[in-house]
């Protein structure tokens, strides 16, 4: 990859992180205040079940009043080493993710849903090698319909329907890409615990026509955060096509200061398909760094 592309990637990273850094807390002030009022003692009993009491109109108003531009998934910068092979300059790297959304409509579409344009880029940077090349960038633009689910004035979750593309921008034998439709359901068990199921199906490029064998057809995620948002933990399981086989991701976050939205971040990825070019090669990487979180909580 040439120097111009490297400079462009680094510039994009810093521009997005600076913008996200200034976005404030990881949850909208209105929702955070409502959770505080209704579940003041829930942090002492995190397994207690409870939904946020809110009307459909109240929640949609909060959604519509969110800034049009913001973070979509976690934004992070990390560096790390493998656990399944020798640690050296060839096997260690940096990995970062930038993820943004732009709201196209407010809740005026059928079923009072909201439409977003989204873009996520995951980059693998060989910073310990000579000239520090980028080994790969995975580009993931999409368009997403989102709708919170209220039943009996209780916030039960969020449903999404998305059309997405993912590719690595390379050519010849290293080219990888696919297009897919995904449906997702995020379920709020209580203010501290929520879960997600995402299922996808799409069209694979000829160069990676066995991608489903390694990426499977969906994922399940379990999230926990403390009431003051100082600590977050995530377990993500991505079943592969083979029975009983799965890719797993574990993430731990600790907020640097009480009022900031910057977290110390640790991530362990174990399995296949972490990137596109080597999707059929086993990976086990532990990385640490810093993470900035979106206002609508973690979802994948």
C-alpha positions in Angstrom: 0.0 0.0 0.0 1.5 3.4 -1.0 2.4 6.3 1.3 -0.6 8.3 0.2 -3.1 5.6 1.2 -1.3 5.2 4.6 -1.5 9.0 5.2 -5.2 9.0 4.2 -6.0 6.2 6.5 -4.2 7.8 9.4 -5.8 11.2 8.7 -9.3 9.6 8.6 -8.6 7.8 11.9 -7.6 11.0 13.7 -10.4 13.1 12.3 -13.1 10.6 13.3 -11.6 9.9 16.7 -11.3 13.6 17.5 -14.9 14.2 16.4 -16.1 11.2 18.5 -14.0 12.2 21.5 -15.9 15.4 21.7 -19.3 13.7 21.6 -19.6 13.4 25.4 -21.1 10.5 27.3 -21.8 7.0 26.0 -25.6 7.4 26.5 -27.9 10.3 25.8 -28.4 12.5 28.9 -32.2 12.0 28.8 -32.1 8.2 28.8 -29.3 8.1 31.4 -31.4 10.4 33.7 -34.5 8.1 33.2 -32.5 5.0 34.0 -31.1 6.7 37.1 -34.6 7.7 38.4 -36.2 4.3 37.7 -33.3 2.0 38.7 -31.3 3.8 41.3 -30.4 0.7 43.2 -30.2 -1.8 40.4 -26.4 -1.7 40.3 -26.4 -3.6 43.6 -28.4 -6.4 42.1 -27.4 -6.7 38.4 -29.4 -9.9 37.8 -32.7 -8.2 38.7 -35.0 -8.0 35.7 -36.5 -4.6 34.7 -37.5 -2.6 31.7 -37.3 1.2 31.3 -40.7 2.7 31.7 -41.2 5.1 28.7 -43.9 5.8 26.1 -43.4 5.3 22.4 -43.6 9.0 21.7 -41.2 9.9 24.5 -38.5 7.5 23.2 -39.0 8.5 19.5 -38.6 12.1 20.5 -35.3 11.3 22.2 -34.2 9.4 19.1 -35.2 12.2 16.8 -33.4 14.8 18.9 -30.1 12.9 18.8 -27.4 14.6 16.6 -27.7 13.5 13.0 -24.1 12.5 12.8 -22.5 10.2 15.4 -20.8 7.0 16.2 -22.3 3.7 15.1 -20.2 0.9 16.6 -17.3 1.2 19.0 -14.4 3.4 17.8 -11.0 2.1 19.0 -7.3 2.0 18.5 -5.3 -1.0 19.8 -2.1 -2.9 19.5 -1.4 -6.5 20.4 0.3 -9.8 20.0 -0.7 -13.4 19.0 -1.3 -16.1 21.6 -1.0 -19.0 19.1 2.5 -18.3 17.6 5.8 -16.6 18.4 5.6 -12.9 19.2 7.7 -10.7 16.9 7.5 -7.8 14.6 5.9 -9.9 11.9 3.1 -11.3 14.1 2.3 -8.2 16.2 0.3 -5.3 14.9 -2.1 -2.5 15.5 -5.8 -2.7 14.8 -8.3 0.1 14.8 -11.9 0.6 14.0 -13.8 3.7 13.0 -17.5 3.6 12.8 -19.9 6.4 12.0 -23.6 6.9 11.2 -25.6 9.7 9.5 -29.3 9.8 10.1 -31.2 10.3 6.8 -34.7 10.5 8.3 -36.3 10.9 11.6 -39.0 8.4 12.7 -41.3 9.1 9.8 -40.9 5.9 7.8 -43.3 2.9 8.0 -43.6 1.5 11.6 -42.0 4.8 12.8 -38.6 3.6 11.9 -35.5 5.7 11.3 -33.1 5.4 8.4 -29.3 5.7 8.7 -26.3 5.6 6.4 -23.5 3.8 8.2 -19.8 3.2 7.6 -17.4 1.1 9.5 -13.7 0.6 8.7 -11.5 -2.0 10.4 -7.8 -1.7 9.7 -4.8 -3.9 10.4 -1.6 -2.0 10.6 1.9 -3.6 10.7 3.4 -0.8 12.7 6.4 -2.9 14.0 7.7 -3.7 10.5 9.9 -1.5 8.3 7.8 1.3 6.7 4.8 0.3 8.9 2.5 -0.8 6.0 -1.2 -1.4 6.4 -1.7 -5.2 5.8 -5.5 -4.7 5.1 -8.4 -2.4 5.4 -11.9 -3.8 5.6 -14.6 -1.3 4.4 -18.2 -1.8 5.5 -20.7 0.7 4.3 -24.4 0.1 4.7 -27.9 1.5 5.1 -29.9 0.6 8.2 -33.5 0.9 9.4 -33.8 1.1 13.1 -36.9 0.9 15.4 -37.1 0.8 19.2 -39.6 -1.7 20.5 -42.0 -0.5 23.2 -44.6 -2.9 24.8 -46.9 -1.7 27.5 -44.8 1.5 27.9 -41.7 -0.6 28.5 -38.5 -0.5 26.4 -37.9 -4.1 25.4 -35.2 -3.6 22.7 -34.3 -2.3 19.2 -34.8 -4.0 15.9 -32.7 -3.3 12.8 -32.7 -4.2 9.1 -29.6 -3.5 7.1 -28.2 -3.9 3.7 -24.4 -3.9 3.8 -21.3 -4.4 1.7 -17.9 -5.5 3.0 -14.7 -5.6 1.0 -10.9 -5.1 1.4 -10.3 -2.9 -1.6 -7.5 -5.2 -2.9 -7.2 -6.8 -6.4 -6.2 -10.0 -8.0 -5.9 -13.1 -5.7 -6.2 -10.9 -2.5 -9.6 -9.4 -3.4 -12.4 -10.3 -0.9 -16.0 -8.9 -0.8 -19.6 -9.8 -0.1 -23.0 -8.1 0.0 -25.6 -9.1 2.5 -28.9 -8.4 4.2 -28.9 -8.6 8.0 -31.6 -8.5 10.7 -30.8 -7.8 14.3 -32.6 -7.7 17.7 -31.1 -6.1 20.7 -32.9 -7.1 24.0 -32.6 -5.0 27.1 -32.8 -7.3 30.1 -32.2 -4.4 32.5 -30.1 -1.2 32.4 -27.0 -3.2 33.1 -27.4 -6.3 30.8 -28.5 -6.6 27.2 -28.1 -9.2 24.5 -28.2 -9.2 20.7 -28.8 -11.7 17.9 -27.9 -10.8 14.4 -28.5 -13.0 11.3 -27.2 -12.4 7.8 -27.4 -13.8 4.3 -26.0 -12.5 1.1 -23.9 -12.9 -2.1 -20.3 -13.9 -1.9 -17.5 -13.0 -4.4 -15.9 -15.8 -6.3 -12.6 -15.3 -4.4 -14.2 -16.0 -1.0 -17.2 -18.2 -1.9 -16.6 -20.3 1.2 -16.8 -17.4 3.6 -19.8 -18.8 5.4 -17.7 -21.8 6.5 -15.6 -19.4 8.6 -17.9 -16.4 9.3 -21.1 -18.4 9.7 -24.6 -16.9 9.3 -24.9 -14.7 12.4 -23.7 -13.8 15.9 -24.9 -13.6 19.5 -23.6 -11.0 21.9 -24.0 -10.5 25.7 -23.1 -7.1 27.2 -22.8 -5.8 30.7 -22.1 -2.3 32.0 -22.0 -0.9 35.5 -24.6 1.7 36.3 -22.1 4.6 36.3 -20.7 3.3 32.9 -17.2 3.0 34.3 -16.9 -0.7 33.4 -18.2 -2.6 30.3 -17.8 -6.2 29.3 -18.8 -8.0 26.1 -18.8 -11.7 25.0 -19.5 -12.2 21.3 -20.0 -15.6 19.8 -20.0 -16.1 16.0 -21.0 -19.8 15.2 -19.2 -21.1 12.1 -20.8 -23.5 9.6 -19.2 -26.6 11.3 -21.4 -27.9 14.2 -20.0 -26.8 17.6 -17.4 -24.4 16.1 -17.4 -20.7 16.8 -15.4 -17.6 16.7 -15.3 -15.7 20.0 -14.5 -12.2 21.0 -14.1 -10.9 24.6 -13.9 -7.2 25.3 -13.3 -5.3 28.6 -13.6 -1.5 29.0 -12.8 0.8 31.9 -13.5 4.5 31.8 -10.6 6.8 32.4 -12.6 9.4 34.3 -16.2 9.5 35.5 -17.4 12.2 33.1 -15.5 11.2 30.0 -16.3 8.8 27.2 -12.8 7.3 26.7 -12.1 3.8 27.9 -9.1 1.6 28.4 -9.9 -1.3 26.1 -8.8 -4.9 25.9 -9.9 -7.3 23.2 -9.3 -11.0 22.6 -10.2 -12.5 19.3 -10.1 -16.3 18.8 -11.1 -18.0 15.6 -11.4 -17.3 11.9 -12.5 -14.4 9.8 -11.1 -11.5 11.8 -10.1 -9.9 8.6 -11.1 -10.7 5.0 -7.8 -11.5 3.2 -7.0 -14.3 5.7 -10.5 -15.3 6.7 -9.7 -19.0 6.4 -6.7 -18.8 8.7 -6.9 -19.3 12.5 -6.2 -16.2 14.6 -5.8 -15.7 18.3 -4.9 -12.1 19.2 -4.9 -10.1 22.4 -4.8 -6.3 22.0 -5.1 -3.3 24.3 -5.8 0.3 23.6 -8.4 3.0 23.9 -12.1 3.0 23.0 -14.8 5.6 22.5 -18.4 4.4 22.7 -21.6 5.3 20.8 -24.6 6.9 22.4 -26.9 3.9 21.6 -24.9 1.3 23.6 -23.0 -1.6 22.1 -24.4 -3.4 19.2 -22.8 -5.3 16.3 
